[in-house]
Amino acid sequence: MQFSAGTDEDLIVAGNFTITHTPAGGILPTITSVNPLGPGQVELVFNKAFVRARWTCIGYNVPPCNANTNKVCMSVLPLDVDNNGTAEPGDLTDLIADLTGPSVLGDWQTDINRSGTTTSADIVEWIDIANGGGLYTPTYLNQTIIGNTLCP
């Protein structure tokens, strides 16, 4: 994740950030490194993927900033191809339409198996995740992001 602040990037350290889940629960990721990118910009690297179907919020705690008001919240919801906050059958339709017609969705939406590109294998992966097949439990079909679709 890239972060920008009105300060020297060398002064931005992992301890400047607070990480929370909404709703609370699950193991929080931690920031393993803060890599300078340029004036006032850094890349935050986390030790693990974010918990699915739950908000992970990263707050910036350097005065005058407050982690409760200066934060970004991110969530991962498998299958939510159209990015509306709910994994539903229409997402499979959108995935197939994007593969067979002009592509209007980004790979971040349609590359379900995270191979780096969208192919027909992503349809199979979508169905496996929807049905709870293989390693995918629980199923994510008809699930929404816990706590709403807006950053808490």
DSSP file (Angstrom, degrees, kcal/mol; ACC not computed):
  #  RESIDUE AA STRUCTURE BP1 BP2  ACC     N-H-->O    O-->H-N    N-H-->O    O-->H-N    TCO  KAPPA ALPHA  PHI   PSI    X-CA   Y-CA   Z-CA
    1    1 A M              0   0    0      0, 0.0    43,-3.9     0, 0.0     2,-0.4   0.000 360.0 360.0 360.0 137.6    0.0    0.0    0.0
    2    2 A Q  E     -A   43   0A   0     41,-0.3     2,-0.4    39,-0.0    41,-0.2  -0.794 360.0-169.9 -97.8 142.4    1.3    3.5   -0.8
    3    3 A F  E     -A   42   0A   0     39,-3.1    39,-2.8    -2,-0.4     2,-0.4  -0.989   5.8-160.0-133.2 138.4    0.9    6.3    1.7
    4    4 A S  E     +A   41   0A   0     -2,-0.4     2,-0.3    37,-0.2    37,-0.2  -0.955  14.6 168.8-120.6 139.9    1.5   10.0    1.3
    5    5 A A        -     0   0    0     35,-3.1     2,-1.2    -2,-0.4     4,-0.1  -0.970  45.4-111.8-143.6 157.2    2.1   12.6    4.1
    6    6 A G  S    S+     0   0    0     -2,-0.3     2,-0.3     2,-0.1    34,-0.1  -0.231  90.8  79.9 -83.7  47.5    3.2   16.2    4.2
    7    7 A T  S    S-     0   0    0     -2,-1.2    -2,-0.3    33,-0.1     2,-0.2  -0.918  96.4 -70.0-144.9 168.2    6.4   15.2    5.9
    8    8 A D    >   -     0   0    0     -2,-0.3     3,-2.2     1,-0.2     4,-0.4  -0.446  42.0-133.8 -61.9 128.6    9.9   13.8    5.1
    9    9 A E  G >  S+     0   0    0      1,-0.3     3,-1.0     2,-0.2    -1,-0.2   0.757 103.5  65.3 -60.1 -24.2    9.4   10.2    4.1
   10   10 A D  G 3  S+     0   0    0      1,-0.2    -1,-0.3    26,-0.0    -2,-0.1   0.676  96.7  56.8 -71.8 -15.4   12.3    9.2    6.3
   11   11 A L  G <  S+     0   0    0     -3,-2.2     2,-0.7     2,-0.0    -1,-0.2   0.535  84.8  94.5 -90.6  -7.8   10.3   10.3    9.4
   12   12 A I    <   +     0   0    0     -3,-1.0     2,-0.3    -4,-0.4    22,-0.1  -0.770  54.5 167.2 -90.0 118.1    7.4    7.9    8.5
   13   13 A V    >   -     0   0    0     -2,-0.7     3,-2.2     1,-0.1     4,-0.2  -0.822  51.1-101.1-127.5 165.5    7.8    4.6   10.5
   14   14 A A  G >  S+     0   0    0      1,-0.3     3,-1.8    -2,-0.3    17,-0.1   0.833 117.3  65.5 -56.0 -35.3    5.6    1.6   11.2
   15   15 A G  G 3  S+     0   0    0      1,-0.3    -1,-0.3     3,-0.0    -3,-0.0   0.599  86.7  71.8 -65.8 -10.8    4.9    2.9   14.7
   16   16 A N  G <  S+     0   0    0     -3,-2.2    45,-3.7    44,-0.1     2,-0.3   0.538  92.1  72.7 -77.9  -6.3    3.1    5.9   13.2
   17   17 A F  E <   -C   60   0B   0     -3,-1.8     2,-0.4    43,-0.2    43,-0.2  -0.840  61.5-157.1-118.3 147.4    0.2    3.7   12.2
   18   18 A T  E     -C   59   0B   0     41,-2.1    41,-3.1    -2,-0.3     2,-0.5  -0.981  12.7-157.9-117.4 132.0   -2.6    1.9   14.0
   19   19 A I  E     +C   58   0B   0     -2,-0.4     2,-0.3    39,-0.2    39,-0.2  -0.941  19.2 165.0-114.5 130.5   -4.2   -1.2   12.4
   20   20 A T  E     -C   57   0B   0     37,-2.3    37,-2.8    -2,-0.5     2,-0.4  -0.919  28.5-132.3-136.6 162.4   -7.7   -2.3   13.4
   21   21 A H  E     -C   56   0B   0     -2,-0.3    35,-0.2    35,-0.2     4,-0.1  -0.923  25.1-123.5-111.9 144.1  -10.5   -4.6   12.2
   22   22 A T  E    S+C   55   0B   0     33,-2.1    33,-2.1    -2,-0.4     2,-0.2  -0.980 105.8  25.9-129.2 120.4  -14.1   -3.6   11.9
   23   23 A P  S    S-     0   0    0      0, 0.0    -1,-0.3     0, 0.0   123,-0.1   0.684 116.0-110.1 -68.2 163.3  -15.8   -5.4   13.4
   24   24 A A  S    S+     0   0    0     -2,-0.2     2,-0.2    30,-0.0    -2,-0.1  -0.179  71.3  82.1 -60.1 151.1  -13.1   -6.4   15.8
   25   25 A G        +     0   0    0      1,-0.3    -3,-0.0    -4,-0.1     0, 0.0  -0.510  48.3  67.0 132.9 161.6  -11.7   -9.9   15.6
   26   26 A G  S    S-     0   0    0     -2,-0.2     2,-0.5     2,-0.1    -1,-0.3   0.011  90.5 -56.9  81.3 166.0   -9.2  -12.0   13.7
   27   27 A I        -     0   0    0      1,-0.0    24,-0.2     0, 0.0    -1,-0.0  -0.710  57.0-132.1 -84.9 123.5   -5.5  -11.6   13.6
   28   28 A L        -     0   0    0     -2,-0.5     2,-0.1    -9,-0.1    -2,-0.1  -0.468  16.5-121.4 -73.9 142.0   -4.4   -8.1   12.6
   29   29 A P        -     0   0    0      0, 0.0     2,-0.3     0, 0.0    -1,-0.1  -0.440  26.5-145.0 -71.7 158.8   -1.7   -7.7   10.0
   30   30 A T        -     0   0    0     -2,-0.1    17,-2.1    18,-0.0     2,-0.6  -0.898  19.3-107.6-121.9 157.5    1.4   -5.8   11.0
   31   31 A I  E     -B   46   0A   0     -2,-0.3    15,-0.3    15,-0.2     3,-0.1  -0.749  31.7-178.5 -84.5 119.5    3.6   -3.5    9.0
   32   32 A T  E     +     0   0A   0     13,-2.9     2,-0.3    -2,-0.6    14,-0.2   0.742  65.2   5.5 -92.4 -25.9    6.9   -5.2    8.3
   33   33 A S  E     -B   45   0A   0     12,-1.3    12,-2.4   -19,-0.0     2,-0.5  -0.991  50.9-149.9-156.9 152.8    8.6   -2.4    6.4
   34   34 A V  E     -B   44   0A   0     -2,-0.3    10,-0.2    10,-0.2   -20,-0.1  -0.970  23.7-165.2-122.2 110.4    8.1    1.2    5.4
   35   35 A N  E     -B   43   0A   0      8,-2.6     8,-2.5    -2,-0.5     2,-0.1  -0.867  18.9-125.6-105.7 120.1    9.9    1.8    2.1
   36   36 A P  E     +B   42   0A   0      0, 0.0     6,-0.3     0, 0.0   -26,-0.0  -0.369  28.8 174.6 -62.2 137.4   10.6    5.5    1.0
   37   37 A L  E     -     0   0A   0      4,-2.9     5,-0.2     1,-0.5   -35,-0.0   0.572  57.8 -61.5-114.9 -20.1    9.2    6.2   -2.5
   38   38 A G  E >  S-B   41   0A   0      3,-1.2     3,-2.3     0, 0.0    -1,-0.5  -0.959  94.5  -4.1 158.0-171.7    9.9   10.0   -2.8
   39   39 A P  T 3  S-     0   0    0      0, 0.0   -31,-0.1     0, 0.0     3,-0.1  -0.246 132.8 -18.1 -53.3 112.0    9.0   13.2   -1.1
   40   40 A G  T 3  S+     0   0    0      1,-0.2   -35,-3.1    -2,-0.2     2,-0.4   0.605 113.9 112.4  70.0  12.6    6.4   12.4    1.6
   41   41 A Q  E <   +AB   4  38A   0     -3,-2.3    -4,-2.9   -37,-0.2    -3,-1.2  -0.959  36.2 168.1-124.8 137.0    5.6    9.0    0.1
   42   42 A V  E     -AB   3  36A   0    -39,-2.8   -39,-3.1    -2,-0.4     2,-0.5  -0.936  30.3-127.4-137.1 161.7    6.2    5.6    1.4
   43   43 A E  E     -AB   2  35A   0     -8,-2.5    -8,-2.6    -2,-0.3     2,-0.5  -0.956  21.6-148.3-107.7 127.8    5.1    2.0    0.6
   44   44 A L  E     - B   0  34A   0    -43,-3.9     2,-0.5    -2,-0.5   -10,-0.2  -0.854  10.4-161.9 -96.1 128.9    3.7    0.0    3.6
   45   45 A V  E     - B   0  33A   0    -12,-2.4   -13,-2.9    -2,-0.5   -12,-1.3  -0.948   7.3-153.0-113.5 130.3    4.4   -3.7    3.4
   46   46 A F  E     - B   0  31A   0     -2,-0.5   -15,-0.2   -15,-0.3     3,-0.0  -0.671  19.2-129.9-104.9 157.0    2.3   -6.0    5.6
   47   47 A N  S    S+     0   0    0    -17,-2.1     2,-0.3    -2,-0.2   -16,-0.1   0.627  86.7   8.8 -80.3 -14.0    3.2   -9.4    7.0
   48   48 A K  S    S-     0   0    0    -18,-0.3    -1,-0.1     3,-0.0     3,-0.1  -0.978  86.9 -80.9-158.2 166.9    0.0  -11.1    5.8
   49   49 A A        -     0   0    0     -2,-0.3     2,-0.1     1,-0.1     3,-0.1  -0.338  56.6 -95.7 -69.0 155.5   -3.1  -10.8    3.6
   50   50 A F        -     0   0    0      1,-0.1    -1,-0.1   -22,-0.0     2,-0.1  -0.420  46.5 -94.6 -71.5 148.8   -6.0   -8.9    5.0
   51   51 A V    >   -     0   0    0    -24,-0.2     3,-0.8     1,-0.1    25,-0.6  -0.412  47.9-111.3 -63.9 135.4   -8.8  -10.9    6.6
   52   52 A R  B 3  S+e   76   0C   0      1,-0.2    25,-0.2    23,-0.1    -1,-0.1  -0.365  90.5   9.3 -70.9 147.7  -11.6  -11.6    4.1
   53   53 A A  T 3  S+     0   0    0     23,-3.6    93,-1.7     1,-0.1     2,-0.3   0.762 109.9  92.0  58.6  32.4  -15.0  -10.0    4.4
   54   54 A R  S <  S-     0   0    0     -3,-0.8    22,-0.4    22,-0.3     2,-0.3  -0.985  80.2-105.5-150.5 146.7  -14.0   -7.6    7.2
   55   55 A W  E     -C   22   0B   0    -33,-2.1   -33,-2.1    91,-0.4     2,-0.5  -0.597  24.1-162.5 -76.9 132.2  -12.6   -4.0    7.1
   56   56 A T  E     -CD  21  74B   0     18,-3.0    18,-2.8    -2,-0.3     2,-0.4  -0.981  14.2-164.7-110.0 119.7   -8.9   -3.6    7.9
   57   57 A C  E     -CD  20  73B   0    -37,-2.8   -37,-2.3    -2,-0.5     2,-0.6  -0.898  10.6-162.8-112.5 133.3   -8.3    0.1    8.8
   58   58 A I  E     -CD  19  72B   0     14,-2.9    14,-1.9    -2,-0.4     2,-0.3  -0.961  12.9-167.2-116.2 115.0   -4.9    1.8    8.9
   59   59 A G  E     -CD  18  71B   0    -41,-3.1   -41,-2.1    -2,-0.6     2,-0.5  -0.796  17.1-134.4-105.7 146.0   -4.8    5.0   10.8
   60   60 A Y  E     -C   17   0B   0     10,-2.7    10,-0.2    -2,-0.3   -43,-0.2  -0.881  18.5-171.4-101.4 123.9   -2.0    7.6   10.8
   61   61 A N        +     0   0    0    -45,-3.7   -44,-0.1    -2,-0.5    -1,-0.1   0.043  39.7 117.9-108.3  23.4   -1.1    8.8   14.3
   62   62 A V  S >  S-     0   0    0    -46,-0.2     3,-2.7     4,-0.1    -2,-0.1  -0.824  72.3 -77.4 -98.0 120.5    1.3   11.7   13.9
   63   63 A P  T 3  S+     0   0    0      0, 0.0     3,-0.1     0, 0.0    -2,-0.1  -0.221 120.3  29.2 -53.2 139.2    0.0   15.0   15.4
   64   64 A P  T 3  S+     0   0    0      0, 0.0     2,-0.1     0, 0.0    -2,-0.0  -0.979 114.5  80.0 -87.0   9.3   -1.9   16.9   14.2
   65   65 A C    <   -     0   0    0     -3,-2.7     2,-0.4     4,-0.0     3,-0.0  -0.436  63.6-154.5 -77.2 150.5   -3.3   13.7   12.6
   66   66 A N    >>  -     0   0    0     -2,-0.1     4,-3.2    -3,-0.1     3,-1.2  -0.991  17.4-136.3-126.5 131.7   -5.6   11.3   14.5
   67   67 A A  T 34 S+     0   0    0     -2,-0.4    -6,-0.1     1,-0.3    -7,-0.1   0.734 103.8  58.8 -61.8 -22.4   -5.8    7.6   13.6
   68   68 A N  T 34 S+     0   0    0      1,-0.1    -1,-0.3    -9,-0.1     3,-0.2   0.792 120.4  24.9 -77.2 -27.1   -9.6    7.8   14.0
   69   69 A T  T <4 S+     0   0    0     -3,-1.2     2,-0.8     1,-0.2    -2,-0.2   0.675 118.1  58.7-109.5 -23.0  -10.1   10.5   11.4
   70   70 A N  S  < S+     0   0    0     -4,-3.2   -10,-2.7   -10,-0.2     2,-0.3  -0.721  83.7 115.4-108.5  80.4   -7.0   10.0    9.2
   71   71 A K  E     -D   59   0B   0     -2,-0.8     2,-0.4   -12,-0.2   -12,-0.2  -0.941  51.7-144.7-143.7 162.3   -7.4    6.4    8.1
   72   72 A V  E     -D   58   0B   0    -14,-1.9   -14,-2.9    -2,-0.3     2,-0.4  -0.989  17.0-155.2-126.7 140.1   -8.0    4.3    5.1
   73   73 A C  E     -D   57   0B   0     -2,-0.4     2,-0.3   -16,-0.2   -16,-0.2  -0.955  12.5-178.8-120.0 135.5  -10.1    1.1    5.2
   74   74 A M  E     -D   56   0B   0    -18,-2.8   -18,-3.0    -2,-0.4     2,-0.3  -0.943   2.1-176.0-130.8 152.0   -9.7   -1.8    2.9
   75   75 A S        -     0   0    0     -2,-0.3     2,-0.5   -20,-0.2   -20,-0.1  -0.984  16.7-144.9-145.4 156.1  -11.5   -5.1    2.5
   76   76 A V  B     +e   52   0C   0    -25,-0.6   -23,-3.6   -22,-0.4   -22,-0.3  -0.989  16.7 176.5-122.8 123.7  -11.3   -8.3    0.5
   77   77 A L    >   -     0   0    0     -2,-0.5     3,-1.8   -25,-0.2     6,-0.1  -0.895  27.3-134.2-128.3 102.3  -14.4  -10.1   -0.5
   78   78 A P  T 3  S+     0   0    0      0, 0.0     3,-0.1     0, 0.0    34,-0.0  -0.218  87.5  17.9 -54.2 142.8  -13.8  -13.1   -2.8
   79   79 A L  T 3  S+     0   0    0      1,-0.1     2,-2.5    30,-0.1     9,-0.3   0.164  81.8 127.1  84.6 -14.5  -16.1  -13.3   -5.8
   80   80 A D    X   +     0   0    0     -3,-1.8     3,-1.0     1,-0.2    -1,-0.1  -0.412  25.3 161.2 -77.2  72.6  -17.3   -9.6   -5.7
   81   81 A V  T 3  S+     0   0    0     -2,-2.5    -1,-0.2     1,-0.3     6,-0.1   0.870  70.8  47.7 -63.4 -40.8  -16.4   -9.0   -9.3
   82   82 A D  T 3  S-     0   0    0     -3,-0.2    -1,-0.3     4,-0.2    -2,-0.1   0.463 104.7-129.0 -85.7   0.9  -18.6   -5.8   -9.7
   83   83 A N    <   +     0   0    0     -3,-1.0    -2,-0.1    -6,-0.1     4,-0.1   0.837  65.9 132.2  61.8  37.7  -17.2   -4.4   -6.5
   84   84 A N  S    S-     0   0    0      2,-0.4    -1,-0.1     0, 0.0     3,-0.1   0.373  80.7-102.8-100.4   4.7  -20.6   -3.6   -4.9
   85   85 A G  S    S+     0   0    0      1,-0.2    60,-1.5    -5,-0.1     2,-0.4   0.457  94.2  88.1  92.1   1.4  -19.8   -5.1   -1.5
   86   86 A T  B     -F  144   0D   0     58,-0.2     2,-0.8    -9,-0.1    -2,-0.4  -0.999  68.1-138.9-135.4 135.5  -21.7   -8.4   -2.1
   87   87 A A        +     0   0    0     56,-2.7    55,-3.3    -2,-0.4    56,-0.4  -0.836  45.4 152.9 -91.1 113.0  -20.7  -11.7   -3.6
   88   88 A E    >>  -     0   0    0     -2,-0.8     3,-2.2    -9,-0.3     4,-0.6  -0.895  60.3 -95.9-141.2 164.7  -23.6  -12.8   -5.7
   89   89 A P  H >> S+     0   0    0      0, 0.0     4,-1.4     0, 0.0     3,-1.1   0.811 116.5  67.4 -54.7 -32.5  -24.5  -14.9   -8.8
   90   90 A G  H 3> S+     0   0    0      1,-0.3     4,-2.2     2,-0.2     5,-0.1   0.764  89.4  66.0 -60.2 -23.9  -24.5  -11.7  -11.0
   91   91 A D  H <> S+     0   0    0     -3,-2.2     4,-2.2     2,-0.2    -1,-0.3   0.862  98.7  51.4 -66.4 -34.9  -20.7  -11.5  -10.4
   92   92 A L  H <X S+     0   0    0     -3,-1.1     4,-2.6    -4,-0.6    -1,-0.2   0.912 108.7  51.2 -66.2 -41.4  -20.2  -14.7  -12.3
   93   93 A T  H  X S+     0   0    0     -4,-1.4     4,-2.6     1,-0.2    -2,-0.2   0.912 110.2  49.5 -59.7 -42.9  -22.2  -13.3  -15.2
   94   94 A D  H  X S+     0   0    0     -4,-2.2     4,-2.2     2,-0.2    -1,-0.2   0.894 110.1  51.2 -63.8 -39.8  -20.0  -10.1  -15.1
   95   95 A L  H  X S+     0   0    0     -4,-2.2     4,-1.7     2,-0.2    -2,-0.2   0.933 112.1  45.6 -62.9 -46.7  -16.9  -12.3  -15.1
   96   96 A I  H  X S+     0   0    0     -4,-2.6     4,-2.1     1,-0.2     5,-0.2   0.913 112.7  51.0 -63.7 -42.8  -18.1  -14.3  -18.1
   97   97 A A  H  X S+     0   0    0     -4,-2.6     4,-1.8     1,-0.2    -1,-0.2   0.884 109.3  51.2 -62.2 -38.3  -19.2  -11.2  -20.0
   98   98 A D  H  < S+     0   0    0     -4,-2.2    -1,-0.2     1,-0.2    -2,-0.2   0.837 112.7  46.0 -68.9 -32.1  -15.8   -9.5  -19.4
   99   99 A L  H  < S+     0   0    0     -4,-1.7    -2,-0.2    -5,-0.2    -1,-0.2   0.817 120.1  37.8 -77.4 -31.6  -14.0  -12.6  -20.7
  100  100 A T  H  < S+     0   0    0     -4,-2.1    -2,-0.2    -5,-0.1    -3,-0.2   0.613 121.9  31.6 -99.7 -13.4  -16.2  -13.0  -23.8
  101  101 A G  S  < S-     0   0    0     -4,-1.8     2,-0.2    -5,-0.2     3,-0.0  -0.456 112.8 -39.4-123.5-163.0  -16.7   -9.4  -24.8
  102  102 A P        -     0   0    0      0, 0.0     2,-0.5     0, 0.0    -1,-0.2  -0.478  68.0-116.8 -64.3 130.9  -14.9   -6.1  -24.5
  103  103 A S        +     0   0    0     -2,-0.2    -5,-0.1     1,-0.2    -4,-0.1  -0.565  46.4 159.4 -74.6 121.3  -13.1   -6.1  -21.2
  104  104 A V        +     0   0    0     -2,-0.5     2,-0.3     2,-0.1    -1,-0.2   0.466  53.3  77.2-117.0  -8.7  -14.4   -3.2  -19.0
  105  105 A L  S    S-     0   0    0    -11,-0.1     2,-0.1   -10,-0.1   -23,-0.1  -0.708  81.8-112.0-102.3 155.1  -13.3   -4.6  -15.6
  106  106 A G    >>  -     0   0    0     -2,-0.3     3,-1.9     1,-0.1     4,-1.4  -0.479  25.2-115.2 -81.4 155.5   -9.8   -4.5  -14.2
  107  107 A D  H 3> S+     0   0    0      1,-0.3     4,-3.0     2,-0.2     7,-0.1   0.822 115.6  66.9 -58.5 -30.4   -7.8   -7.6  -13.6
  108  108 A W  H 34 S+     0   0    0      1,-0.2    -1,-0.3     2,-0.2     9,-0.0   0.749 107.6  40.8 -62.8 -20.7   -7.9   -6.9   -9.9
  109  109 A Q  H <4 S+     0   0    0     -3,-1.9    -1,-0.2     1,-0.0    -2,-0.2   0.783 126.5  30.2 -91.6 -32.4  -11.7   -7.6  -10.2
  110  110 A T  H  < S+     0   0    0     -4,-1.4     2,-2.0     1,-0.1     3,-0.2   0.585  89.1  91.9-110.2 -13.8  -11.6  -10.6  -12.5
  111  111 A D    ><  +     0   0    0     -4,-3.0     3,-1.3     1,-0.2    -1,-0.1  -0.523  49.2 166.4 -83.7  74.4   -8.3  -12.4  -11.8
  112  112 A I  T 3  S+     0   0    0     -2,-2.0    -1,-0.2     1,-0.3     6,-0.1   0.842  72.5  45.1 -63.0 -38.5  -10.0  -14.7   -9.2
  113  113 A N  T 3  S-     0   0    0     -3,-0.2    -1,-0.3     4,-0.2    -2,-0.1   0.411 106.0-126.1 -89.6   3.3   -7.1  -17.2   -9.0
  114  114 A R    <   +     0   0    0     -3,-1.3    -2,-0.1    -7,-0.1     4,-0.1   0.861  62.6 141.2  56.9  41.7   -4.5  -14.4   -8.8
  115  115 A S  S    S-     0   0    0      2,-0.4    -1,-0.1     4,-0.0     3,-0.1   0.587  75.5-103.0 -86.1 -11.8   -2.5  -15.8  -11.7
  116  116 A G  S    S+     0   0    0      1,-0.2     2,-0.3    -9,-0.1    -9,-0.1   0.260  97.0  50.6 106.8 -11.0   -1.7  -12.3  -13.1
  117  117 A T  S    S-     0   0    0    -10,-0.1     2,-0.6    -7,-0.1    -2,-0.4  -0.983  84.6-106.9-152.4 158.6   -4.3  -12.4  -15.9
  118  118 A T        +     0   0    0     -2,-0.3     2,-0.2    -7,-0.1    -7,-0.1  -0.800  49.9 150.0 -94.0 124.1   -7.9  -13.2  -16.4
  119  119 A T    >   -     0   0    0     -2,-0.6     3,-1.7    -9,-0.2     4,-0.5  -0.786  63.9 -84.5-138.1-179.8   -8.7  -16.5  -18.2
  120  120 A S  T >> S+     0   0    0      1,-0.3     4,-1.3    -2,-0.2     3,-1.0   0.753 119.9  72.6 -62.8 -23.0  -11.4  -19.1  -18.2
  121  121 A A  H 3> S+     0   0    0      1,-0.3     4,-2.2     2,-0.2    -1,-0.3   0.782  87.6  63.5 -62.2 -25.0   -9.6  -20.7  -15.2
  122  122 A D  H <> S+     0   0    0     -3,-1.7     4,-2.4     2,-0.2    -1,-0.3   0.802  97.0  55.9 -69.6 -28.1  -11.0  -17.8  -13.2
  123  123 A I  H <> S+     0   0    0     -3,-1.0     4,-2.3    -4,-0.5    -1,-0.2   0.935 108.7  46.6 -66.5 -45.7  -14.5  -19.0  -13.9
  124  124 A V  H  X S+     0   0    0     -4,-1.3     4,-2.5     1,-0.2    -2,-0.2   0.917 113.1  49.5 -61.5 -43.6  -13.7  -22.4  -12.4
  125  125 A E  H  X S+     0   0    0     -4,-2.2     4,-2.6     2,-0.2     5,-0.2   0.914 108.6  53.0 -61.8 -43.4  -12.0  -20.7   -9.4
  126  126 A W  H  X S+     0   0    0     -4,-2.4     4,-2.6     1,-0.2    -2,-0.2   0.931 110.8  46.9 -57.6 -46.6  -15.1  -18.5   -8.9
  127  127 A I  H  X S+     0   0    0     -4,-2.3     4,-2.1     2,-0.2     6,-0.2   0.904 111.2  51.5 -64.4 -42.0  -17.4  -21.5   -8.9
  128  128 A D  H  X>S+     0   0    0     -4,-2.5     5,-3.0     1,-0.2     4,-0.7   0.932 112.9  44.6 -60.1 -46.3  -15.1  -23.4   -6.5
  129  129 A I  H ><5S+     0   0    0     -4,-2.6    11,-0.9     1,-0.2     3,-0.7   0.909 111.9  53.1 -65.6 -41.0  -15.0  -20.5   -4.0
  130  130 A A  H 3<5S+     0   0    0     -4,-2.6    11,-0.5     1,-0.2    -1,-0.2   0.864 115.2  40.6 -61.8 -36.4  -18.8  -20.0   -4.3
  131  131 A N  H 3<5S-     0   0    0     -4,-2.1    -1,-0.2    -5,-0.2    -2,-0.2   0.480 112.3-114.9 -92.2  -3.1  -19.5  -23.7   -3.5
  132  132 A G  T <<5 +     0   0    0     -4,-0.7    -3,-0.2    -3,-0.7    -4,-0.1   0.797  56.3 170.0  74.3  27.0  -16.8  -24.0   -0.8
  133  133 A G    > < -     0   0    0     -5,-3.0     3,-2.1    -6,-0.2    -1,-0.2  -0.383  48.2 -20.7 -74.9 150.5  -14.9  -26.5   -2.9
  134  134 A G  T 3  S-     0   0    0      1,-0.3    -5,-0.0    -2,-0.1     0, 0.0  -0.317 135.2  -5.5  60.7-122.6  -11.4  -27.6   -1.9
  135  135 A L  T 3  S+     0   0    0     -2,-0.1     2,-1.3     1,-0.1    -1,-0.3   0.456 107.5 105.6 -83.3  -1.7   -9.6  -25.2    0.4
  136  136 A Y    <   +     0   0    0     -3,-2.1    -1,-0.1    -8,-0.1     4,-0.1  -0.645  49.7 175.6 -93.7  89.9  -12.4  -22.6    0.3
  137  137 A T        +     0   0    0     -2,-1.3     2,-0.2     2,-0.1    -8,-0.0  -0.995  57.4  35.3-133.4 138.0  -14.4  -22.6    3.5
  138  138 A P  S    S-     0   0    0      0, 0.0    -6,-0.2     0, 0.0     2,-0.1   0.625  92.2-120.9 -75.4 176.0  -16.5  -20.9    4.3
  139  139 A T        -     0   0    0     -2,-0.2    -9,-0.2    -8,-0.1    -8,-0.1  -0.495  15.3-155.5 -74.4 153.6  -18.3  -20.3    1.0
  140  140 A Y    >   +     0   0    0    -11,-0.9     3,-1.7    -2,-0.1   -53,-0.3   0.387  49.4 124.3-112.6   0.9  -18.5  -16.6    0.1
  141  141 A L  T 3  S+     0   0    0    -11,-0.5   -53,-0.2   -12,-0.3     3,-0.1  -0.447  85.0   7.4 -65.9 134.5  -21.6  -16.7   -2.2
  142  142 A N  T 3  S+     0   0    0    -55,-3.3     2,-0.3     1,-0.3    -1,-0.3   0.666 100.3 133.9  65.7  21.0  -24.2  -14.2   -1.0
  143  143 A Q    <   -     0   0    0     -3,-1.7   -56,-2.7   -56,-0.4     2,-0.3  -0.701  38.7-159.4 -95.1 152.3  -21.8  -12.7    1.6
  144  144 A T  B     -F   86   0D   0     -2,-0.3     2,-0.3   -58,-0.2   -58,-0.2  -0.843  36.6 -84.8-121.4 164.3  -21.3   -9.0    2.2
  145  145 A I    >   -     0   0    0    -60,-1.5     3,-1.6    -2,-0.3   -91,-0.2  -0.558  56.8-107.5 -68.3 127.6  -18.5   -7.2    3.8
  146  146 A I  T 3  S+     0   0    0    -93,-1.7   -91,-0.4    -2,-0.3    -1,-0.1  -0.314 100.7  22.0 -59.8 131.7  -19.2   -7.2    7.6
  147  147 A G  T 3  S-     0   0    0    -93,-0.1    -1,-0.2     4,-0.0     3,-0.2   0.473 126.8 -59.4  93.3   2.4  -20.3   -3.9    8.9
  148  148 A N    <   -     0   0    0     -3,-1.6   -63,-0.0     1,-0.1     0, 0.0  -0.482  55.7 -85.2 115.6 175.9  -21.5   -2.3    5.6
  149  149 A T  S    S+     0   0    0     -2,-0.2     2,-0.3     2,-0.1    -1,-0.1   0.361 101.7  81.9-100.0   4.4  -20.0   -1.6    2.3
  150  150 A L  S    S-     0   0    0     -3,-0.2     0, 0.0   -65,-0.0     0, 0.0  -0.821  94.9 -94.7-108.4 150.3  -18.6    1.8    3.4
  151  151 A C              0   0    0     -2,-0.3    -2,-0.1     1,-0.2    -4,-0.0  -0.433 360.0 360.0 -60.3 124.4  -15.4    2.4    5.3
  152  152 A P              0   0    0      0, 0.0    -1,-0.2     0, 0.0   -95,-0.0   0.508 360.0 360.0 -68.2 360.0  -16.4    2.6    9.0
